[in-house]
Amino acid sequence: LGAQNVFWEEIGAYTGEVSAAQLKDIGAKGAIVGHSERRALFGETPITAAKRAELAWRSDLHVIFCIGESKEERKIPPLPLCGGNRWELEEHPAHLCSIFR
């Protein structure tokens, strides 16, 4: 059992969001983060996706980290982050790579 999203905070009232603890309570083993629909429809950014992935990882959930791209993004040369993904992390470029080590 897996989830299509997970929130980056451990506790608190965040309407519409699901915490890692809630997912684990129902038996989920993992979560998808950074899906292209989340980015396109809800403004998900590389930073928020990394925050979601980090909390899921620390909560012992398997993480499927989507690094999809639009047609425009495919035209941009790959960046040398985590094997050449095309997302540019504005604040901490090494952060995303470090959470998966």
Summary of the structure (lengths in Angstrom):
residues: 101
radius of gyration: 13.7
end to end distance: 23.9
largest distance: 42.1
contacts: 264
relative contact order: 0.18
helix: 35%
strand: 10%
